[in-house]
Amino acid sequence: MRMKVVSRAVDQAILIGQDIVVAPTDIDAKTVRVIARGRMFGGPNDGGTFQAAHEMSKGQMFRVGEFIAVTLIEIVGNKARLGVNAPPHIDVIRKEKAQQQNLRGNDAS
């Protein structure tokens, strides 16, 4: 597993694989509220849809199935630094970057 750290402001999402979206919805000096939704990856609920909200303090973590974990690394001003542990074959990217890549891919066809 590897951890990718991404800084996000409110409503800026992270795309994990093709089906999981994680985004902070509220950030203050000590906590971040994070919404996660998509399809579970691994475990008995593999492929099942989910939506969950997590109130996180620095160092706290939640899991999305057996193989993906999201940790609040730190809060810097109006941004949360989130660490995503995922297998190497699972992409972890900013959602807007994924959308740009999709647009470029569609332009090539």
VOBAKE-70621 format. One record per residue (C-alpha): residue number from 1; residue in three letters; x negated, y, z. Coordinates in nm, 4 decimals. Layout:
seq=NUM type=Ala u=X v=Y w=Z
...
END
This chain:
seq=1 type=Met u=0.0000 v=0.0000 w=0.0000
seq=2 type=Arg u=-0.1058 v=0.3557 w=-0.0536
seq=3 type=Met u=0.0185 v=0.6831 w=0.0905
seq=4 type=Lys u=0.0939 v=0.9775 w=-0.1330
seq=5 type=Val u=0.1470 v=1.3098 w=0.0456
seq=6 type=Val u=0.3820 v=1.5616 w=-0.1138
seq=7 type=Ser u=0.4783 v=1.9107 w=0.0123
seq=8 type=Arg u=0.8453 v=1.9943 w=-0.0380
seq=9 type=Ala u=1.0678 v=2.2898 w=0.0495
seq=10 type=Val u=1.4399 v=2.2591 w=0.1173
seq=11 type=Asp u=1.6214 v=2.0770 w=-0.1661
seq=12 type=Gln u=1.2970 v=1.9892 w=-0.3500
seq=13 type=Ala u=1.3111 v=1.6146 w=-0.4047
seq=14 type=Ile u=1.0639 v=1.3303 w=-0.4314
seq=15 type=Leu u=1.1398 v=1.0457 w=-0.6721
seq=16 type=Ile u=1.0189 v=0.7043 w=-0.5536
seq=17 type=Gly u=1.0260 v=0.4510 w=-0.8330
seq=18 type=Gln u=1.3260 v=0.5076 w=-1.0579
seq=19 type=Asp u=1.6034 v=0.4797 w=-0.8015
seq=20 type=Ile u=1.5106 v=0.6487 w=-0.4713
seq=21 type=Val u=1.5405 v=1.0227 w=-0.4057
seq=22 type=Val u=1.4163 v=1.1817 w=-0.0820
seq=23 type=Ala u=1.4589 v=1.5549 w=-0.0086
seq=24 type=Pro u=1.4426 v=1.7839 w=0.2942
seq=25 type=Thr u=1.7703 v=1.9682 w=0.3501
seq=26 type=Asp u=1.6691 v=2.1714 w=0.6555
seq=27 type=Ile u=1.3243 v=2.2670 w=0.7873
seq=28 type=Asp u=1.2478 v=2.4444 w=1.1135
seq=29 type=Ala u=0.9308 v=2.4780 w=1.3237
seq=30 type=Lys u=0.9613 v=2.1333 w=1.4883
seq=31 type=Thr u=1.1963 v=1.9164 w=1.2826
seq=32 type=Val u=1.2973 v=1.8367 w=0.9268
seq=33 type=Arg u=1.6274 v=1.6880 w=0.8156
seq=34 type=Val u=1.5736 v=1.4549 w=0.5205
seq=35 type=Ile u=1.8346 v=1.2964 w=0.2947
seq=36 type=Ala u=1.7421 v=0.9699 w=0.1225
seq=37 type=Arg u=1.9553 v=0.7890 w=-0.1338
seq=38 type=Gly u=1.9242 v=0.5312 w=-0.4041
seq=39 type=Arg u=1.8677 v=0.1553 w=-0.4168
seq=40 type=Met u=1.6863 v=-0.0425 w=-0.1481
seq=41 type=Phe u=1.3499 v=-0.1871 w=-0.2447
seq=42 type=Gly u=1.2712 v=-0.5279 w=-0.0970
seq=43 type=Gly u=1.4206 v=-0.7204 w=0.1908
seq=44 type=Pro u=1.7639 v=-0.8764 w=0.2295
seq=45 type=Asn u=1.9402 v=-0.5657 w=0.0911
seq=46 type=Asp u=1.7165 v=-0.5392 w=-0.2181
seq=47 type=Gly u=1.9023 v=-0.3506 w=-0.4915
seq=48 type=Gly u=2.1827 v=-0.2390 w=-0.2590
seq=49 type=Thr u=2.2728 v=0.1288 w=-0.2670
seq=50 type=Phe u=2.2209 v=0.3497 w=0.0365
seq=51 type=Gln u=2.2410 v=0.7091 w=0.1524
seq=52 type=Ala u=2.0997 v=0.8167 w=0.4868
seq=53 type=Ala u=2.0068 v=1.1340 w=0.6737
seq=54 type=His u=1.7087 v=1.1421 w=0.9087
seq=55 type=Glu u=1.6138 v=1.4116 w=1.1599
seq=56 type=Met u=1.2347 v=1.3846 w=1.1839
seq=57 type=Ser u=0.9606 v=1.5307 w=1.4015
seq=58 type=Lys u=0.5916 v=1.5250 w=1.3115
seq=59 type=Gly u=0.4693 v=1.1652 w=1.2909
seq=60 type=Gln u=0.8139 v=1.0046 w=1.2667
seq=61 type=Met u=0.8870 v=0.7567 w=0.9887
seq=62 type=Phe u=1.1797 v=0.5792 w=0.8249
seq=63 type=Arg u=1.1839 v=0.2796 w=0.5913
seq=64 type=Val u=1.3543 v=0.2199 w=0.2600
seq=65 type=Gly u=1.3538 v=-0.1590 w=0.2468
seq=66 type=Glu u=1.0497 v=-0.3627 w=0.3439
seq=67 type=Phe u=0.7891 v=-0.1981 w=0.1224
seq=68 type=Ile u=0.8490 v=0.1796 w=0.1323
seq=69 type=Ala u=0.8053 v=0.4116 w=0.4308
seq=70 type=Val u=0.8415 v=0.7920 w=0.4498
seq=71 type=Thr u=0.6550 v=0.9822 w=0.7253
seq=72 type=Leu u=0.6695 v=1.3492 w=0.8238
seq=73 type=Ile u=0.3010 v=1.4463 w=0.8239
seq=74 type=Glu u=0.3441 v=1.8118 w=0.9198
seq=75 type=Ile u=0.5532 v=2.1240 w=0.8798
seq=76 type=Val u=0.3781 v=2.4247 w=0.7253
seq=77 type=Gly u=0.5958 v=2.7351 w=0.7110
seq=78 type=Asn u=0.9019 v=2.6534 w=0.5011
seq=79 type=Lys u=0.7582 v=2.3275 w=0.3634
seq=80 type=Ala u=0.7474 v=1.9716 w=0.4909
seq=81 type=Arg u=0.4506 v=1.7496 w=0.4054
seq=82 type=Leu u=0.5942 v=1.4024 w=0.3568
seq=83 type=Gly u=0.3799 v=1.0919 w=0.3232
seq=84 type=Val u=0.5227 v=0.8061 w=0.1184
seq=85 type=Asn u=0.3737 v=0.4575 w=0.1614
seq=86 type=Ala u=0.4637 v=0.2443 w=-0.1377
seq=87 type=Pro u=0.3103 v=-0.0406 w=-0.3380
seq=88 type=Pro u=0.0702 v=0.0826 w=-0.6087
seq=89 type=His u=0.3082 v=-0.0111 w=-0.8924
seq=90 type=Ile u=0.5814 v=0.2200 w=-0.7547
seq=91 type=Asp u=0.5484 v=0.5810 w=-0.8758
seq=92 type=Val u=0.5886 v=0.8595 w=-0.6188
seq=93 type=Ile u=0.6311 v=1.1976 w=-0.7881
seq=94 type=Arg u=0.8009 v=1.5318 w=-0.7488
seq=95 type=Lys u=1.1468 v=1.5084 w=-0.9044
seq=96 type=Glu u=1.0925 v=1.8123 w=-1.1271
seq=97 type=Lys u=0.7769 v=1.6499 w=-1.2695
seq=98 type=Ala u=0.9755 v=1.3347 w=-1.3525
seq=99 type=Gln u=1.2364 v=1.5493 w=-1.5273
seq=100 type=Gln u=0.9646 v=1.7259 w=-1.7306
seq=101 type=Gln u=0.8175 v=1.3897 w=-1.8317
seq=102 type=Asn u=1.1626 v=1.2675 w=-1.9388
seq=103 type=Leu u=1.2165 v=1.5794 w=-2.1497
seq=104 type=Arg u=0.8782 v=1.5351 w=-2.3200
seq=105 type=Gly u=0.9582 v=1.1686 w=-2.3826
seq=106 type=Asn u=1.2927 v=1.2600 w=-2.5392
seq=107 type=Asp u=1.1255 v=1.5218 w=-2.7621
seq=108 type=Ala u=0.8934 v=1.2521 w=-2.9008
seq=109 type=Ser u=1.1855 v=1.0384 w=-3.0211
END
